[in-house]
Amino acid sequence: MRNTSGSPRCRTGTSTLLSRADRSHRGVPADRLYPDRGAGLSGVQSHLPQGAGDLDHARTPGPNPGGTRNAPFDDVRLIVVTDNERILGLGDQGAGGMGIPIGKLALYTAAAGIPPWQTLPISLDVGTDNQALLSDELYLGWRAPRLRGAEYDSLVEEFVHAVKLRFPKALLQWEDFKKFNAMRLLDRYRQVITSFNDDIQGTSAVGVAALIAGSRATGTPIRQQRVLFFGSGAAGIGISRLVRATLKREGLEGEDLVLATANIDLQGLLVEDDPLLDPVQREFAWPVALAERMGLGKTLSAISLPSSAPTSRRCSSGPPATPARSLRRPSGRWRFTQNAPSCCPCPPDE
């Protein structure tokens, strides 16, 4: 275990100053507190400043891992933990992913007024498969391939029980775990410790809220909505689960419920006979016969949805009225193209 948090007195002072600054400057952009896709994490790989959270190396023997023995505060109520494997859009960042838990907790302090001395950012350093980091002589993390299987599960199990023992009142947030681990860890520990996964549950709550708001704005009942998920990772599947549950609660069932949503990933539309699907994607894969009957293709570069076209083109994410141009509607058919600009005005209806 390497203690990167500095002395309790130093960290407490730093946290108090941060809390005061956050409350005094509400207009400060969130990206000042939370790293963007790359720039905000630069330099973290080789330098973790004092007060930068707790880094738990998988090679550390003995009980009570996960930074709990080094935590400078006793009344921690909110923990953000990552294993650094799916950091934003950057992928495996090794020990450098610590910037994400720190940034998330800073946002919670600024936006929700949570005292920083009741928060704890933790990085589970289980190794990295990022060869650039392994060959960097300044890299601070554990120089080994990522733990998988039973060894990984054992470390997470020990971590969860250590948190329950040391901080019984704490809420645990799983952050930036890769899809397979994100889903199964949430399902495994949701009844063991008060916890949630922001990438899965937070994103899905916002997604369904946008769906409800869009339905109200257009006057279209939710059960009549048709939703396309462009991307079927942890966030995409998380939103899919809540959207499907919402539609089911509104009375949809059977084939109508299947037709209400379509999930696309790198290989195209999720279809049951695709050997590349992982277990969490299979629950949203269309039956082959249904996909063929609806005339849906399977290539990412051109997917047409003639019979189950989206019911609303109202922009519900990103800058107002500026969705990706990759969403088009030529001749009444919605078309998704791979290499279009990511943000430009809505094309007119035809």
N, C-alpha and C positions, 0 to 999 in steps of 0.2 A: 504494500500500500504506500503510495506517495502522497503526502499531504501537501496540496498546492493551495490551500486556503489561507495560509498565513496565520498569524496569531489571532485568537478570538477578539482581542481588544482592537487590533488593526482592522479586522474585517467588520466588526460592529460599527466602528467609526466610518468606514467607507460606505457601508450600507445606509447608515443614517444620513450621510451627505447625499447619497443617490436618491433616497426617498424624498428628502427636502427639495432637491433640484427638480425631481419629477413633478411634485405637487405645485411647485412655483412656476413651472413653464409648461403648462398644458398644451400649448400650441407647438411644442417641439415635435417634428415628424417622427413617426414610429421607427423609421429606418435609422434614426440616430441611436436608438436603444437596441434594435433587433437587426442582426446582420442580414444583408441581402444575399442574392445567389452568387456568392464568391467574394466580393470585395470586403464584406464584413468579417469573413473568416480568414482573410489573408494574415499571415503571421502567427496565427494561433497554433499552428503545428509545432513551432519551435519556441514559443514563449507563452506561458500561462501566467498572467500577472497575479500579484497577491490579491486574495479575495475572489479567485476565479473558480471556486467550487471544489468538489472533491472527485478525484480520479482514482477509480478502483481497478487495479491490474488483475487480470485473471490468474496470474501466477502467484498471487499472494495467498499463502496458506492460512488455515485457521478460520474460526467463526467470526461473525459480525463484520461482513464485507460491505462494499458499496459506499464507503465514505462515512458510515454511521459512527464509527469509532473516532473519526477526526472532526466531526461536526462541531463547530464552536458554540452552537445554541442547543438548548434542551427542549424548547417548546416549538419545534418545527411543525407547521401545519400543512405545508404544501411542498412537495418534492417533484421536480421534473427530471426524469432520467432518460438517457439515450444510450444505445450501444453503437451509435455513430455510423450505422451501415447505410442509411438512406437519408443523408443530410440534404434537405431541400431538393434541388435538381442536380446536386453535385455527386451523389452516390456515397461511396465509402470514404470517409474523411478521417478514419482512425481517431486518435485522441483529440484531433482538432475539432471534432463535433461538439466539444464542450461549450462553444460559443452559442449554441442553440438553446440549451437549458438556461444559460445565464440571461440571454436575450428575452426568452419567454417570461421568466420571472420578473425581469425589469419592466416588461409591459404590464404584468399583473399589478406590480407596485404602482406604476404610473396611472393605469386606467381604473383599477379596482381598489386602490388604496391598501393593498395587502402589505403589512409591515415586512420589510426585507429580512429582518431577523427571525421571521417565522417561515422563511423559505430556504430551500437547499437544492442547488443544481448538482446533479451527479452524472458522471460518465462511467459506464461499464466498459473498461478497456479489455475487450476480448480478442485483441489482435486486429490485423487488417489484411485485406487482400489487395490493397492498393500498393503496387510495386514501387511507385514513385516515392511513397512515404517510407517504405521499408529500406530503400537505398539512400534516404536523406540522413546524413550524419547528425543533423540537428533535431531529428524527430524525437519527441518526448515519450511517445507511446511504447507499448509492448511490441517488440520486433518479432512477430510470429504471425502465421496465417490465422485467420479467424477460427475461433472455436465453433464447432458444430455438434449437433446431436446431443448425446447424454451429458458431455462435459459442459456444454453451453446451458442446458436445462438445469443442471445441478447448481451452477453459479447463480442463475436467476432465482432459483428456489431459495438458496441461502440468502440472497439479497432481500427478497420479499419478507422473509421471516425476521431478518435483522431489522428492517424498517418497522415492522409491527412491534418488535420488542423495544426498540429505542424510541420510536415516535408513534405511539398507538393512536394519536388523534390526527395523524397526517393523511392528506389526500395525495395519492401517487399518480402522476401523469406520465404515461408512456409516450415518448416523443421520438419520431424519426427512426422507428424500427422498420426493417424491410417487410414487405407485405406478408410473407408466410409467418414470420415470427410475430409481427404486429397482431395479426388475427388470432393466432392460437394463444399467445400470452394474454391477450385481453379476455378471451373466452375461458382460459384456465384460471385466471386470478380475480375475475370480477366478483366472485363470491368469497374470495379469501381476504382481500384487502380493498378498502375504498379506493377505487382507481378508475381511470378512464384513458382513452387514447384520443388525443385531439385530432390527429390525422383522419381517424375513422369516424368518431362520434361527433366531434366539434364541427368538422366539415359537413357531415351529413345533416346535422341540425340546421346549419345555415342554408344548405342546399334545399331542404324541404321547406324552410321558411320562405325562400325565394319562389319555390313552386306555388305555395299557398298565396303569396302576394301577387304573383303573376296571374293566377287563376281569378283572384278578386278583381284585378285591374282589367282583365279581358272579359270578365263575366262568364268564363268557361268553368264548369264544375271540375273539380280535381279528378274525378273518375273518368273524365273525357280527355285528360291530358295524355300525351305520348312523349316519352322522355328517352333521349339518346345519350348514353354515357360514352364520351370520347376519351378512353383510358380506363383500364380495369385493374388498377393497382389498389393499394389499401384504401385510399380516399374514394376512388371510384366504386369499389365494392361496398364500402361503408355507406355511401350515399344511396347506392342501389338497394341495399337492405332496408333502409328507412323509407325510401320512396315506395318500394313494393309493399311494405307494411302499411303505409299510409293509404295506398290505393286499395289494398285488401280491406282495410277498415271502412273504406268508402263503398264497399260492396263488390269490387271486382274479384273474380275467381277464375280458375281453370285457364283455358286458352286466352281469354280476354285479359287476364292478369299478365300472362307471358307477353302478349302482343303490346302491352302498354309500355314496356321498356325494351331497349336493345343496348347491349354492351359491346364495345369495340376495344380491341387492344392491338398490339403490334401486328399480330397475324390476321387482323380483321375482325369480323363479327364472331362473337363467341358461339360456337356450334358444338353440340354434344360429341361429335365424332372426332374432334380435334385432339390429338394426343399431347399437344403442348399445354393444355389447360391444367392449372393447378386446382387443388380441391376447393378452394374458396371461390374460384371462378365458375366451377361447374354448376353451382346452384343457379347461375344466371345464363347458362348456355341454352340456346334455342334448340329444340328438336330438329334434326336434319330435314325431315319431311316438311315441317312448318317453314323453315327458312327457304327451302326450294319453292314451296307454294307461294310465298310472299315475294319471290323474285329478288331476294337479297344476295348480293355478292359477298365475297370473303376477302377481297384485297383492300388494303388500307388506302391506296391511292385513289380509289373511286368507288364509293359505296353509295348506292342509290336506295332511297326509301320511298317507293311510290305509294304503297298501300298503308303504311303506318307512319306517315310524315309527321314531324313535330307540329303541334297544334298552335304554337305561338312563337313569334320571332322577336318578342320583346326582350331586350338585353337585360339580363339579371346579374351580370358579373362584369368586372373590369370597369373602365371609364364609361359614363353614360352613353348609351346608343352607339357603342363602338365594339361590337363583337368581332371575332376573327372572320376575315373574308373567306376562310376555308368553309364557312357555312353558306351554301348557295341554294338557289331555288330555280333552276332553269326549267321551263315548260312544266311547272307543277311538280317537279321531282327535286327533292333535296339531295344535294351532292356535297361530298366532303373530299377536299383535295389536300394533298400532303404538304406541298411546298408554298402555300399561300402566305402573304403577310399575316402577322399574328394580330394586328390591331388596326382596323380601318372602318370607315362608315358602313352601316348596313346597306347592302345592295337593295335596290327597289324591288318590290313584288312584281311579278309578271302575270 
